[in-house]
Amino acid sequence: MSTYDTIIKALSDERFLVLRDQVRSSKLSWAKGALAAFKDSMAQYDESTDQNFTKIPRSSVRRFCDTTIKIPSYSYADHVKVEKERVAALVLNEASLIQAADAEWEADKDFYASRVSQKIDMYLGKGAEVSLHGLRCNGCLEGYCTAKNGDKEIILETNMKTNYRYGENSANGDLTIYRQMPTIVGGAKGFIPEEVEAAAEKAEKAAKADKKALVAALKIKVNEAEKRKRLVDDLYGYLKYALEHNLGFVPEGHKSTVDGLKAKLGLTSEPPMMTMRVMVKEARQAVKDAKQAVKAAKGA
């Protein structure tokens, strides 16, 4: 069994169910507070002083609510009044809240097990014995664990936290919310931590160098794709000009240029316009694919 599977199995033990229940309780408490604030803001809204109905805050808690009020279709003039009635009638659906809380608990377990097992495998190798101690759930899993493999043993103290990246630094160019779990290694016995850290640093530098080389190679492909697209667009333009002017042939003034474009594209004759349209489409798609590959490599 892998270190990851060992930790997941341990976290599934009955003694840790109290942590899952804490997640459920926290989720329910948040939903009750959010819904109460939402209802209060809606009740205090006065449409006579502010006609911009979109300024009324929308609460993410609504997806965890059931409504017992059934309202028929209405005119826009009654929109604010009806929406107030609808919000006032919202009640929490605790079953959906518990389902969401359990999904968060599973995500917490996976994140904790992934990070801790990675650290243990780095220091002790595969097959270490792992024991979890003092785990608590303050919005996410925290605590410490011991791991032993032969005569080697370490203690890992873990603390999760949520962090943010904005603008260009974020994965989507706007805002990315992500978890971090700083891990403090102590109580090490049976090996030299400096050697392990040095090996890990060397591997990290090698991975960064490989990533940089891959991105550089993919950027070359982008340049090649863009160059071919320009050639295809130019050839298409000359052939389209001849067609639109019913010439039936490429004008003498354009012939040397067209021959040069065909040679660069590896063409021995002038392709039909239908073929050229396909070539234009394929060239544009090739540029998009090449740029997407660079973006994916940077994000990996």
C-alpha positions as CSV (number, residue, x, y, z in Angstrom):
1,M,0.0,0.0,0.0
2,S,1.4,3.5,-0.9
3,T,2.0,6.1,1.7
4,Y,-0.9,8.1,0.3
5,D,-3.3,5.2,0.6
6,T,-2.1,4.5,4.1
7,I,-2.9,8.1,5.2
8,I,-6.3,8.1,3.5
9,K,-7.2,4.8,5.2
10,A,-6.1,6.2,8.6
11,L,-8.3,9.3,8.0
12,S,-11.2,7.1,7.2
13,D,-11.1,5.6,10.7
14,E,-14.0,6.2,13.0
15,R,-12.0,8.3,15.5
16,F,-11.6,11.0,12.8
17,L,-15.3,11.2,12.0
18,V,-15.5,14.0,14.6
19,L,-13.4,16.1,12.2
20,R,-15.9,15.4,9.4
21,D,-18.7,16.5,11.7
22,Q,-16.8,19.7,12.5
23,V,-16.7,20.5,8.8
24,R,-20.5,19.8,8.6
25,S,-21.1,22.1,11.6
26,S,-18.9,24.9,10.2
27,K,-20.7,24.7,6.8
28,L,-24.1,24.8,8.4
29,S,-23.1,27.7,10.7
30,W,-21.8,29.7,7.7
31,A,-24.9,29.0,5.7
32,K,-27.2,30.2,8.5
33,G,-25.3,33.4,8.9
34,A,-25.0,34.1,5.2
35,L,-28.7,33.5,4.6
36,A,-29.7,35.7,7.5
37,A,-27.5,38.5,6.2
38,F,-28.9,38.1,2.7
39,K,-32.5,38.3,3.9
40,D,-31.7,41.3,6.0
41,S,-30.1,43.2,3.0
42,M,-33.1,42.4,0.8
43,A,-35.7,43.4,3.4
44,Q,-34.0,46.8,3.9
45,Y,-33.8,47.5,0.2
46,D,-36.1,50.4,-0.8
47,E,-36.9,50.5,-4.5
48,S,-38.2,54.0,-4.3
49,T,-34.7,55.4,-3.6
50,D,-32.7,53.0,-5.8
51,Q,-34.0,51.8,-9.1
52,N,-30.9,49.7,-9.9
53,F,-32.2,46.3,-8.7
54,T,-29.0,44.6,-9.7
55,K,-27.3,46.3,-6.7
56,I,-29.1,44.0,-4.4
57,P,-26.4,41.5,-3.3
58,R,-26.8,37.9,-4.4
59,S,-25.7,35.3,-1.9
60,S,-23.9,32.0,-2.8
61,V,-25.9,30.3,0.0
62,R,-29.0,30.3,-2.3
63,R,-27.9,27.1,-3.9
64,F,-28.3,25.4,-0.5
65,C,-31.9,26.6,-0.1
66,D,-35.4,25.3,-0.8
67,T,-38.3,27.6,-1.3
68,T,-41.8,26.9,-0.2
69,I,-43.3,29.9,-2.0
70,K,-44.8,29.5,-5.5
71,I,-45.2,32.7,-7.4
72,P,-46.9,33.1,-10.8
73,S,-45.4,35.1,-13.6
74,Y,-45.3,38.9,-13.0
75,S,-44.5,42.2,-14.7
76,Y,-41.2,43.9,-14.2
77,A,-42.9,46.6,-12.1
78,D,-43.6,43.9,-9.5
79,H,-40.1,42.4,-9.8
80,V,-38.6,43.8,-6.6
81,K,-41.6,43.0,-4.5
82,V,-41.8,39.4,-5.7
83,E,-38.0,38.9,-5.3
84,K,-38.3,40.1,-1.7
85,E,-41.0,37.6,-1.1
86,R,-39.0,34.9,-2.7
87,V,-35.9,35.6,-0.6
88,A,-37.9,35.9,2.6
89,A,-39.3,32.4,1.9
90,L,-35.9,30.7,1.5
91,V,-35.1,27.9,3.9
92,L,-31.9,25.9,4.2
93,N,-31.7,22.5,2.6
94,E,-29.5,20.8,5.2
95,A,-29.1,17.6,3.1
96,S,-27.5,19.6,0.3
97,L,-25.3,21.4,2.9
98,I,-24.1,18.1,4.4
99,Q,-23.4,16.8,0.9
100,A,-21.3,19.9,0.1
101,A,-19.5,19.6,3.5
102,D,-18.7,16.0,2.9
103,A,-17.2,16.9,-0.5
104,E,-15.0,19.5,1.2
105,W,-14.0,16.9,3.8
106,E,-12.9,14.4,1.1
107,A,-11.0,17.2,-0.7
108,D,-9.3,18.1,2.6
109,K,-8.3,14.4,3.1
110,D,-6.9,14.1,-0.4
111,F,-4.9,17.3,-0.1
112,Y,-3.5,16.4,3.3
113,A,-2.6,12.9,2.2
114,S,-1.0,14.0,-1.0
115,R,1.2,16.6,0.6
116,V,2.2,14.6,3.6
117,S,2.9,11.4,1.6
118,Q,5.0,13.3,-0.8
119,K,7.2,14.6,2.0
120,I,7.5,11.2,3.7
121,D,8.4,9.4,0.5
122,M,11.1,12.1,-0.2
123,Y,12.7,11.6,3.2
124,L,12.1,7.9,4.0
125,G,11.2,6.3,0.7
126,K,8.3,4.0,0.0
127,G,6.7,1.7,2.6
128,A,7.0,3.9,5.7
129,E,4.8,3.4,8.8
130,V,2.6,6.5,9.4
131,S,0.8,7.5,12.6
132,L,-1.5,10.6,12.8
133,H,-1.6,12.7,16.0
134,G,-3.5,15.7,17.3
135,L,-5.4,16.4,14.1
136,R,-7.9,19.2,14.1
137,C,-10.0,20.9,11.6
138,N,-9.9,24.8,11.5
139,G,-11.4,25.1,8.1
140,C,-8.8,22.6,7.0
141,L,-6.8,19.7,8.4
142,E,-3.9,20.6,10.8
143,G,-1.8,18.6,13.2
144,Y,1.3,16.4,13.1
145,C,2.2,12.8,12.1
146,T,5.2,10.5,12.7
147,A,6.7,8.3,10.0
148,K,9.2,5.5,10.3
149,N,10.9,3.3,7.8
150,G,13.6,0.9,9.3
151,D,15.9,3.0,11.5
152,K,14.8,6.3,9.9
153,E,12.1,8.4,11.5
154,I,10.7,11.9,11.1
155,I,7.9,14.0,12.6
156,L,5.9,16.2,10.3
157,E,3.9,19.2,11.6
158,T,1.4,20.5,9.1
159,N,-0.7,23.7,8.9
160,M,-3.0,24.4,5.9
161,K,-4.0,27.8,4.8
162,T,-5.8,29.4,1.9
163,N,-3.9,31.9,-0.3
164,Y,-4.7,34.0,-3.4
165,R,-3.2,35.1,-6.6
166,Y,-4.4,38.1,-8.6
167,G,-4.2,39.3,-12.2
168,E,-1.4,38.0,-14.3
169,N,-0.1,35.9,-11.5
170,S,-3.3,33.8,-11.3
171,A,-4.0,30.8,-13.4
172,N,-7.1,32.3,-15.1
173,G,-5.7,35.9,-15.3
174,D,-8.2,37.2,-12.7
175,L,-8.3,35.5,-9.3
176,T,-7.1,32.0,-8.2
177,I,-7.8,30.7,-4.7
178,Y,-5.5,27.9,-3.7
179,R,-4.4,25.9,-0.7
180,Q,-0.9,25.8,0.9
181,M,0.4,23.5,3.5
182,P,3.7,24.4,5.1
183,T,5.4,21.3,6.5
184,I,7.9,21.5,9.3
185,V,10.2,18.4,9.5
186,G,11.6,17.6,12.9
187,G,12.8,14.7,15.0
188,A,14.8,13.3,12.1
189,K,16.9,10.3,12.9
190,G,19.1,7.9,10.8
191,F,19.9,10.1,7.8
192,I,21.4,13.5,7.0
193,P,18.6,16.0,6.2
194,E,20.9,18.3,4.3
195,E,21.6,15.6,1.8
196,V,18.0,14.9,1.3
197,E,17.2,18.7,0.9
198,A,20.1,19.1,-1.5
199,A,18.8,16.2,-3.7
200,A,15.3,17.6,-3.6
201,E,16.6,21.1,-4.6
202,K,18.7,19.6,-7.4
203,A,15.6,17.7,-8.7
204,E,13.5,20.9,-8.5
205,K,16.1,22.9,-10.5
206,A,16.2,20.1,-13.1
207,A,12.4,20.1,-13.4
208,K,12.4,23.9,-13.9
209,A,15.2,23.7,-16.5
210,D,13.2,21.0,-18.4
211,K,10.1,23.1,-18.3
212,K,12.0,26.2,-19.5
213,A,13.4,24.2,-22.4
214,L,10.0,22.8,-23.3
215,V,8.4,26.2,-23.4
216,A,11.3,27.6,-25.5
217,A,10.8,24.7,-28.0
218,L,7.1,25.2,-28.2
219,K,7.6,29.0,-28.8
220,I,9.7,28.1,-31.8
221,K,6.8,26.0,-33.1
222,V,4.5,29.0,-32.6
223,N,6.8,31.2,-34.7
224,E,6.9,28.5,-37.4
225,A,3.1,28.2,-37.4
226,E,2.7,32.0,-37.6
227,K,5.2,32.2,-40.4
228,R,3.3,29.5,-42.4
229,K,0.0,31.3,-41.7
230,R,1.4,34.5,-43.2
231,L,2.6,32.7,-46.3
232,V,-0.8,30.9,-46.7
233,D,-2.7,34.2,-46.2
234,D,-0.6,36.0,-48.7
235,L,-1.0,33.3,-51.4
236,Y,-4.7,33.1,-50.7
237,G,-4.9,36.9,-51.2
238,Y,-3.2,36.9,-54.6
239,L,-5.2,34.0,-55.9
240,K,-8.4,35.5,-54.6
241,Y,-7.6,38.8,-56.4
242,A,-7.2,36.9,-59.7
243,L,-10.5,35.1,-59.2
244,E,-12.5,38.3,-58.2
245,H,-11.2,40.1,-61.3
246,N,-12.1,37.1,-63.6
247,L,-8.5,37.0,-64.8
248,G,-8.3,33.2,-64.9
249,F,-4.6,33.5,-64.2
250,V,-2.2,35.3,-61.8
251,P,-1.1,38.7,-63.3
252,E,2.4,38.9,-64.5
253,G,3.3,41.5,-61.8
254,H,2.3,39.0,-59.1
255,K,3.6,35.9,-60.7
256,S,7.1,35.9,-59.2
257,T,5.7,36.6,-55.8
258,V,3.2,33.8,-56.1
259,D,5.9,31.4,-57.3
260,G,8.0,32.3,-54.3
261,L,5.1,31.7,-51.9
262,K,4.4,28.3,-53.5
263,A,8.0,27.3,-53.2
264,K,8.1,28.2,-49.5
265,L,5.0,26.3,-48.9
266,G,6.2,23.3,-50.9
267,L,3.6,23.6,-53.6
268,T,4.3,22.7,-57.2
269,S,1.1,24.3,-58.6
270,E,-1.5,26.8,-57.8
271,P,-4.1,25.0,-55.6
272,P,-7.9,25.5,-56.2
273,M,-9.6,28.2,-54.1
274,M,-11.5,25.5,-52.1
275,T,-8.2,23.9,-51.2
276,M,-6.7,27.4,-50.3
277,R,-9.6,28.1,-47.9
278,V,-8.9,24.8,-46.1
279,M,-5.2,25.7,-45.9
280,V,-6.1,29.1,-44.4
281,K,-8.3,27.4,-41.8
282,E,-5.7,24.8,-41.0
283,A,-2.9,27.4,-40.7
284,R,-5.0,29.5,-38.3
285,Q,-5.8,26.5,-36.2
286,A,-2.2,25.4,-36.1
287,V,-1.3,28.8,-34.6
288,K,-4.0,28.5,-31.9
289,D,-2.9,25.0,-31.0
290,A,0.8,26.0,-30.8
291,K,-0.1,28.9,-28.5
292,Q,-2.3,26.7,-26.4
293,A,0.6,24.2,-26.0
294,V,2.8,27.0,-24.7
295,K,0.2,28.1,-22.2
296,A,-0.3,24.5,-21.0
297,A,3.4,24.0,-20.6
298,K,3.8,27.2,-18.5
299,G,0.9,26.2,-16.3
300,A,2.2,22.6,-15.7
